[in-house]
Amino acid sequence: MCETRMLAHKGHTHIGHCMQCKTVFLWHGNVLLNFTPDDFIHFSKALNRGKFSECALPFPDNQERVIVHTPCYDISFTFTRAEWEVMVATVQEALLMQEVYTLV
């Protein structure tokens, strides 16, 4: 794994990136995803495609969850409203911090 600079952290979500190879690392619980810079932007757009109330589905645990696909076709996240709000905020913060580090 690269030497990672943390961009954002909220709850169980940590987002960092490698300054050399530009890989973005997203840790959420026990899942680690690696994104290219473009894939991370696409993931951010996927999070912001709709409102939770418009996209949520009932799951077997009797909670409504949103499904968010990742660049890996076989892996998707499911988020409750609170989890989704944290993920959206963390990804937005990470994107802003990427811009800050690019300017520095």
DSSP file (Angstrom, degrees, kcal/mol; ACC not computed):
  #  RESIDUE AA STRUCTURE BP1 BP2  ACC     N-H-->O    O-->H-N    N-H-->O    O-->H-N    TCO  KAPPA ALPHA  PHI   PSI    X-CA   Y-CA   Z-CA
    1    1 A M              0   0    0      0, 0.0     3,-0.1     0, 0.0     0, 0.0   0.000 360.0 360.0 360.0 147.6    0.0    0.0    0.0
    2    2 A C        -     0   0    0      1,-0.1     2,-0.8    16,-0.0    16,-0.0  -0.165 360.0 -88.2 -70.9 166.6    1.2    3.5   -0.7
    3    3 A E        -     0   0    0      1,-0.0    16,-0.5     2,-0.0     2,-0.4  -0.743  58.1-149.4 -77.2 116.2    2.1    6.1    1.9
    4    4 A T  E     -A   18   0A   0     -2,-0.8     2,-0.5    14,-0.1    14,-0.2  -0.717  18.0-155.0-103.6 137.0   -1.4    7.6    2.4
    5    5 A R  E     -A   17   0A   0     12,-2.9    12,-2.2    -2,-0.4     2,-0.2  -0.937  29.2-123.3-103.3 125.0   -2.4   11.2    3.3
    6    6 A M  E     +A   16   0A   0     -2,-0.5    10,-0.3    10,-0.2     3,-0.1  -0.468  30.0 177.3 -70.6 135.8   -5.8   11.3    5.0
    7    7 A L  E     -     0   0A   0      8,-3.5     2,-0.3     1,-0.4     9,-0.2   0.741  64.2  -7.6-104.8 -37.3   -8.3   13.5    3.3
    8    8 A A  E     -A   15   0A   0      7,-2.0     7,-2.9    89,-0.0    -1,-0.4  -0.990  51.7-170.4-161.5 153.1  -11.4   13.0    5.5
    9    9 A H  E     +A   14   0A   0     -2,-0.3     2,-0.3     5,-0.2     5,-0.2  -0.928  15.3 155.7-152.6 124.5  -12.7   10.9    8.3
   10   10 A K  E >   -A   13   0A   0      3,-2.3     3,-2.6    -2,-0.3    80,-0.1  -0.964  65.3 -39.1-147.4 132.1  -16.2   10.6    9.7
   11   11 A G  T 3  S-     0   0    0     -2,-0.3    72,-0.0     1,-0.3    17,-0.0  -0.271 126.1 -16.5  55.4-128.3  -17.7    7.6   11.6
   12   12 A H  T 3  S+     0   0    0     -3,-0.1    17,-1.8    16,-0.0     2,-0.5   0.274 118.5  96.4 -90.4   9.7  -16.5    4.3   10.1
   13   13 A T  E <   +AB  10  28A   0     -3,-2.6    -3,-2.3    15,-0.2     2,-0.4  -0.893  44.8 174.0-111.1 127.5  -15.4    6.0    6.9
   14   14 A H  E     -AB   9  27A   0     13,-2.5    13,-3.1    -2,-0.5     2,-0.4  -0.993   8.2-168.6-127.5 134.9  -11.8    7.1    6.2
   15   15 A I  E     +AB   8  26A   0     -7,-2.9    -8,-3.5    -2,-0.4    -7,-2.0  -0.991  16.5 155.9-128.5 128.1  -10.6    8.5    2.9
   16   16 A G  E     -AB   6  25A   0      9,-2.5     9,-3.1    -2,-0.4     2,-0.3  -0.848  19.8-153.1-137.3 174.2   -7.0    9.0    2.0
   17   17 A H  E     -AB   5  24A   0    -12,-2.2   -12,-2.9    -2,-0.3     2,-0.5  -0.993  20.3-117.5-150.5 158.4   -4.8    9.2   -1.1
   18   18 A C  E  >  -A    4   0A   0      5,-2.1     4,-1.5    -2,-0.3   -14,-0.1  -0.840  16.4-151.6 -94.9 126.9   -1.3    8.7   -2.3
   19   19 A M  T  4 S+     0   0    0    -16,-0.5    -1,-0.1    -2,-0.5   -15,-0.1   0.798  93.0  46.1 -68.4 -27.6    0.4   11.8   -3.5
   20   20 A Q  T  4 S+     0   0    0    -17,-0.3    -1,-0.1     1,-0.1    -2,-0.0   0.967 126.0  22.4 -81.4 -56.4    2.6    9.8   -5.9
   21   21 A C  T  4 S-     0   0    0      2,-0.1    -2,-0.2     1,-0.0    -1,-0.1   0.567  94.2-133.0 -92.2  -7.3    0.2    7.4   -7.7
   22   22 A K     <  +     0   0    0     -4,-1.5     2,-0.1     1,-0.2    -3,-0.1   0.527  48.6 155.9  70.6   7.7   -2.9    9.5   -7.0
   23   23 A T        -     0   0    0     13,-0.1    -5,-2.1    -6,-0.1     2,-0.5  -0.444  35.2-142.9 -65.4 136.2   -4.9    6.4   -5.8
   24   24 A V  E     -BC  17  35A   0     11,-2.9    11,-3.0    -7,-0.2     2,-0.5  -0.898  11.6-156.0-102.4 129.6   -7.8    7.2   -3.5
   25   25 A F  E     -BC  16  34A   0     -9,-3.1    -9,-2.5    -2,-0.5     2,-0.5  -0.919   7.5-170.0-109.0 126.5   -8.4    4.8   -0.7
   26   26 A L  E     -BC  15  33A   0      7,-2.7     7,-2.6    -2,-0.5     2,-0.5  -0.961   1.6-170.8-118.1 114.7  -11.8    4.5    0.9
   27   27 A W  E     +BC  14  32A   0    -13,-3.1   -13,-2.5    -2,-0.5     2,-0.4  -0.912   9.9 170.8-102.2 127.2  -12.1    2.5    4.1
   28   28 A H  E >   -BC  13  31A   0      3,-2.7     3,-2.0    -2,-0.5     2,-0.4  -0.909  64.4 -51.9-138.4 108.9  -15.6    1.8    5.3
   29   29 A G  T 3  S-     0   0    0    -17,-1.8     0, 0.0    -2,-0.4     0, 0.0  -0.489 124.3 -18.3  61.6-121.0  -15.9   -0.6    8.2
   30   30 A N  T 3  S+     0   0    0     -2,-0.4     2,-0.4    -3,-0.1    -1,-0.3   0.148 118.8  96.5-103.7  19.3  -14.1   -3.7    7.0
   31   31 A V  E <   -C   28   0A   0     -3,-2.0    -3,-2.7     2,-0.0     2,-0.5  -0.917  49.9-169.7-112.3 134.4  -14.0   -2.8    3.3
   32   32 A L  E     -C   27   0A   0     -2,-0.4     2,-0.4    -5,-0.2    -5,-0.2  -0.986   7.4-173.4-121.9 120.6  -11.2   -1.0    1.5
   33   33 A L  E     -C   26   0A   0     -7,-2.6    -7,-2.7    -2,-0.5     2,-0.5  -0.915  12.5-149.7-113.5 141.5  -11.7    0.3   -2.0
   34   34 A N  E     -C   25   0A   0     -2,-0.4     2,-0.4    -9,-0.2    -9,-0.2  -0.936  18.9-173.1-108.5 130.5   -9.1    1.7   -4.3
   35   35 A F  E     -C   24   0A   0    -11,-3.0   -11,-2.9    -2,-0.5    -2,-0.0  -0.933  24.0-131.5-121.9 143.9  -10.2    4.4   -6.8
   36   36 A T     >  -     0   0    0     -2,-0.4     4,-2.3   -13,-0.2     5,-0.2  -0.511  44.5-102.1 -73.0 162.7   -8.4    6.1   -9.6
   37   37 A P  H  > S+     0   0    0      0, 0.0     4,-1.7     0, 0.0     5,-0.1   0.908 125.2  47.8 -55.3 -41.5   -9.1    9.9   -9.3
   38   38 A D  H  > S+     0   0    0      1,-0.2     4,-2.3     2,-0.2     5,-0.2   0.910 110.1  51.4 -66.4 -41.8  -11.7    9.6  -12.1
   39   39 A D  H  > S+     0   0    0      1,-0.2     4,-2.5     2,-0.2    -1,-0.2   0.872 107.4  53.9 -62.7 -36.0  -13.4    6.6  -10.5
   40   40 A F  H  X S+     0   0    0     -4,-2.3     4,-2.3     2,-0.2    -1,-0.2   0.896 108.3  49.1 -66.3 -38.8  -13.6    8.5   -7.2
   41   41 A I  H  X S+     0   0    0     -4,-1.7     4,-2.3     2,-0.2    -2,-0.2   0.913 111.4  49.6 -64.6 -42.0  -15.3   11.4   -8.9
   42   42 A H  H  X S+     0   0    0     -4,-2.3     4,-2.2     2,-0.2    -2,-0.2   0.894 109.8  51.3 -63.2 -39.6  -17.8    9.0  -10.5
   43   43 A F  H  X S+     0   0    0     -4,-2.5     4,-1.9     2,-0.2    -2,-0.2   0.911 108.9  51.4 -62.4 -42.4  -18.4    7.4   -7.1
   44   44 A S  H  X S+     0   0    0     -4,-2.3     4,-1.2     1,-0.2    -2,-0.2   0.912 109.9  49.1 -59.9 -43.6  -19.1   10.9   -5.7
   45   45 A K  H  < S+     0   0    0     -4,-2.3     4,-0.2     1,-0.2    -1,-0.2   0.876 107.3  55.4 -65.1 -37.0  -21.6   11.6   -8.5
   46   46 A A  H >< S+     0   0    0     -4,-2.2     3,-1.0     1,-0.2     4,-0.3   0.880 106.1  52.0 -62.7 -37.4  -23.3    8.2   -7.8
   47   47 A L  H 3< S+     0   0    0     -4,-1.9     3,-0.4     1,-0.2    -1,-0.2   0.825 113.3  44.5 -65.7 -30.6  -23.8    9.3   -4.2
   48   48 A N  T 3< S+     0   0    0     -4,-1.2    -1,-0.2     1,-0.2    -2,-0.2   0.255  81.1 102.9-100.4  11.9  -25.4   12.5   -5.3
   49   49 A R  S <  S-     0   0    0     -3,-1.0     2,-0.3    -4,-0.2    -1,-0.2   0.825  92.2  -7.8 -66.6 -31.7  -27.7   11.2   -8.0
   50   50 A G  S    S-     0   0    0     -3,-0.4     2,-0.2    -4,-0.3    -1,-0.1  -0.953  79.3 -82.5-155.8 172.1  -30.8   11.3   -5.9
   51   51 A K    >>  -     0   0    0     -2,-0.3     4,-1.4     1,-0.1     3,-0.9  -0.513  40.2-117.8 -79.9 151.4  -32.3   12.0   -2.5
   52   52 A F  H >> S+     0   0    0      1,-0.3     4,-2.1     2,-0.2     3,-0.8   0.922 114.5  54.9 -54.3 -46.7  -32.3    9.2    0.0
   53   53 A S  H 34 S+     0   0    0      1,-0.3    -1,-0.3     2,-0.2    28,-0.0   0.758 109.5  47.6 -63.0 -24.8  -36.1    9.1    0.2
   54   54 A E  H <4 S+     0   0    0     -3,-0.9    -1,-0.3     1,-0.1    -2,-0.2   0.719 121.2  34.4 -85.4 -22.9  -36.3    8.7   -3.6
   55   55 A C  H << S+     0   0    0     -4,-1.4    12,-0.4    -3,-0.8    -2,-0.2   0.554  87.7 114.5-110.7 -11.4  -33.7    5.9   -3.8
   56   56 A A     <  -     0   0    0     -4,-2.1    10,-0.2    -5,-0.2     8,-0.1  -0.305  41.4-168.4 -71.4 146.4  -34.2    3.9   -0.6
   57   57 A L  E     -D   65   0B   0      8,-2.8     8,-2.6     6,-0.1     2,-0.3  -0.951  29.2-103.5-128.4 148.9  -35.5    0.3   -0.6
   58   58 A P  E     -D   64   0B   0      0, 0.0     6,-0.2     0, 0.0     0, 0.0  -0.560  39.1-160.0 -73.1 137.1  -36.7   -1.9    2.2
   59   59 A F    >   -     0   0    0      4,-2.0     3,-2.1    -2,-0.3     4,-0.3  -0.710  33.9 -98.7-113.2 165.7  -34.1   -4.5    3.3
   60   60 A P  T 3  S+     0   0    0      0, 0.0    -1,-0.0     0, 0.0     0, 0.0   0.708 119.8  64.6 -59.1 -20.8  -34.5   -7.8    5.2
   61   61 A D  T 3  S-     0   0    0      2,-0.2     3,-0.1     1,-0.0     0, 0.0   0.279 118.3-110.5 -86.0  13.7  -33.4   -6.1    8.5
   62   62 A N  S <  S+     0   0    0     -3,-2.1     2,-0.4     1,-0.2    -1,-0.0   0.743  82.3 117.0  65.0  26.5  -36.5   -3.9    8.2
   63   63 A Q        -     0   0    0     -4,-0.3    -4,-2.0    -6,-0.1     2,-0.4  -0.932  67.9-119.3-119.9 148.3  -34.5   -0.7    7.4
   64   64 A E  E     +D   58   0B   0     -2,-0.4    17,-0.4    -6,-0.2     2,-0.3  -0.712  39.7 178.4 -83.1 136.8  -34.6    1.4    4.3
   65   65 A R  E     -D   57   0B   0     -8,-2.6    -8,-2.8    -2,-0.4     2,-0.4  -0.965  26.2-133.0-138.7 152.7  -31.2    1.5    2.6
   66   66 A V  E     -E   79   0C   0     13,-2.5    13,-2.3    -2,-0.3     2,-0.5  -0.872  20.3-138.0-102.3 139.3  -29.8    3.0   -0.5
   67   67 A I  E     -E   78   0C   0     -2,-0.4     2,-0.5   -12,-0.4    11,-0.2  -0.874  18.8-171.8 -98.0 127.4  -27.6    0.9   -2.8
   68   68 A V  E     -E   77   0C   0      9,-2.7     9,-3.1    -2,-0.5     2,-0.1  -0.979  14.8-141.6-121.9 119.5  -24.5    2.6   -4.1
   69   69 A H  E     -E   76   0C   0     -2,-0.5     7,-0.2     7,-0.2     4,-0.1  -0.469  11.8-149.2 -78.6 149.5  -22.5    0.8   -6.8
   70   70 A T        -     0   0    0      5,-1.6     5,-0.1     2,-0.5    -1,-0.0  -0.614  36.1 -95.2-108.1 172.1  -18.7    0.9   -6.8
   71   71 A P  S    S+     0   0    0      0, 0.0     2,-0.8     0, 0.0     3,-0.1   0.776 112.1  79.3 -60.5 -23.6  -16.3    0.7   -9.8
   72   72 A C  S >  S-     0   0    0      1,-0.2     3,-2.4     3,-0.1    -2,-0.5  -0.784  81.5-146.5 -85.9 113.0  -16.1   -3.0   -9.1
   73   73 A Y  T 3  S+     0   0    0     -2,-0.8    -1,-0.2     1,-0.3    -3,-0.1   0.788  94.0  52.4 -51.9 -35.1  -19.3   -4.4  -10.6
   74   74 A D  T 3  S+     0   0    0     -3,-0.1     2,-0.5    -5,-0.1    -1,-0.3   0.504 100.1  72.3 -83.9  -3.6  -19.6   -7.1   -8.0
   75   75 A I    <   +     0   0    0     -3,-2.4    -5,-1.6    -5,-0.1     2,-0.3  -0.953  53.9 164.5-119.5 127.2  -19.3   -4.8   -5.0
   76   76 A S  E     -E   69   0C   0     -2,-0.5     2,-0.3    -7,-0.2    -7,-0.2  -0.980  27.4-133.6-134.3 148.9  -22.0   -2.4   -3.8
   77   77 A F  E     -E   68   0C   0     -9,-3.1    -9,-2.7    -2,-0.3     2,-0.4  -0.712  11.9-156.4 -92.4 151.1  -22.5   -0.5   -0.6
   78   78 A T  E     -E   67   0C   0     -2,-0.3     2,-0.4   -11,-0.2   -11,-0.2  -1.000  15.7-171.8-124.9 134.4  -25.9   -0.3    1.2
   79   79 A F  E     -E   66   0C   0    -13,-2.3   -13,-2.5    -2,-0.4     2,-0.1  -0.972  20.8-139.1-128.9 136.7  -26.5    2.6    3.5
   80   80 A T     >  -     0   0    0     -2,-0.4     4,-2.9   -15,-0.2     5,-0.2  -0.330  48.8 -93.1 -71.9 172.7  -29.1    3.6    6.0
   81   81 A R  H  > S+     0   0    0    -17,-0.4     4,-2.4     1,-0.2     5,-0.2   0.936 128.3  46.0 -56.6 -47.8  -30.1    7.3    5.9
   82   82 A A  H  > S+     0   0    0      1,-0.2     4,-1.9     2,-0.2    -1,-0.2   0.917 114.7  47.1 -63.8 -43.4  -27.6    8.2    8.6
   83   83 A E  H  > S+     0   0    0      1,-0.2     4,-2.5     2,-0.2    -1,-0.2   0.894 112.0  51.0 -63.7 -40.5  -24.8    6.1    7.0
   84   84 A W  H  X S+     0   0    0     -4,-2.9     4,-2.8     2,-0.2     5,-0.2   0.912 108.5  51.2 -64.2 -43.3  -25.5    7.6    3.6
   85   85 A E  H  X S+     0   0    0     -4,-2.4     4,-2.2    -5,-0.2    -1,-0.2   0.893 111.5  48.0 -62.6 -39.5  -25.4   11.2    5.0
   86   86 A V  H  X S+     0   0    0     -4,-1.9     4,-2.6     2,-0.2    -2,-0.2   0.925 112.3  48.9 -65.8 -44.3  -22.0   10.5    6.6
   87   87 A M  H  X S+     0   0    0     -4,-2.5     4,-2.7     2,-0.2     5,-0.2   0.930 111.6  48.9 -62.0 -45.7  -20.6    8.9    3.4
   88   88 A V  H  X S+     0   0    0     -4,-2.8     4,-2.4     1,-0.2    -1,-0.2   0.936 113.8  46.3 -59.6 -47.2  -21.8   11.8    1.3
   89   89 A A  H  X S+     0   0    0     -4,-2.2     4,-2.3    -5,-0.2    -1,-0.2   0.896 113.4  49.1 -63.7 -40.7  -20.3   14.4    3.7
   90   90 A T  H  X S+     0   0    0     -4,-2.6     4,-2.4     2,-0.2    -2,-0.2   0.915 112.0  47.6 -66.9 -43.3  -17.0   12.5    4.0
   91   91 A V  H  X S+     0   0    0     -4,-2.7     4,-2.4     2,-0.2    -2,-0.2   0.909 112.0  50.2 -65.3 -41.4  -16.6   12.1    0.2
   92   92 A Q  H  X S+     0   0    0     -4,-2.4     4,-2.0    -5,-0.2    -2,-0.2   0.917 111.8  48.2 -62.4 -42.5  -17.4   15.8   -0.3
   93   93 A E  H  X S+     0   0    0     -4,-2.3     4,-2.5     1,-0.2    -2,-0.2   0.911 110.6  51.5 -63.5 -41.9  -14.8   16.8    2.3
   94   94 A A  H  X S+     0   0    0     -4,-2.4     4,-2.3     1,-0.2    -2,-0.2   0.906 108.3  51.1 -62.4 -42.2  -12.2   14.4    0.7
   95   95 A L  H  X S+     0   0    0     -4,-2.4     4,-1.7     2,-0.2    -1,-0.2   0.907 111.3  48.3 -62.3 -41.0  -12.8   16.0   -2.7
   96   96 A L  H  X S+     0   0    0     -4,-2.0     4,-2.1     1,-0.2    -2,-0.2   0.911 111.0  50.2 -64.6 -42.5  -12.3   19.5   -1.3
   97   97 A M  H  X S+     0   0    0     -4,-2.5     4,-2.7     1,-0.2     5,-0.2   0.855 105.7  56.8 -67.0 -33.4   -9.1   18.4    0.5
   98   98 A Q  H  X S+     0   0    0     -4,-2.3     4,-1.9     1,-0.2    -1,-0.2   0.925 107.8  48.5 -59.4 -42.9   -7.7   16.9   -2.7
   99   99 A E  H  X S+     0   0    0     -4,-1.7     4,-1.8     2,-0.2    -2,-0.2   0.903 110.3  51.1 -63.6 -41.3   -8.2   20.3   -4.3
  100  100 A V  H  X S+     0   0    0     -4,-2.1     4,-1.4     1,-0.2    -2,-0.2   0.944 111.2  47.1 -60.7 -48.9   -6.4   22.0   -1.4
  101  101 A Y  H  < S+     0   0    0     -4,-2.7    -1,-0.2     1,-0.2    -2,-0.2   0.820 109.2  55.3 -65.2 -30.1   -3.4   19.6   -1.6
  102  102 A T  H  < S+     0   0    0     -4,-1.9    -1,-0.2    -5,-0.2    -2,-0.2   0.882 109.0  47.4 -67.7 -37.4   -3.2   20.1   -5.4
  103  103 A L  H  <        0   0    0     -4,-1.8    -2,-0.2     1,-0.2    -1,-0.2   0.770 360.0 360.0 -74.2 -25.5   -3.0   23.8   -4.9
  104  104 A V     <        0   0    0     -4,-1.4    -1,-0.2    -5,-0.1    -2,-0.2   0.466 360.0 360.0 -79.7 360.0   -0.3   23.5   -2.2
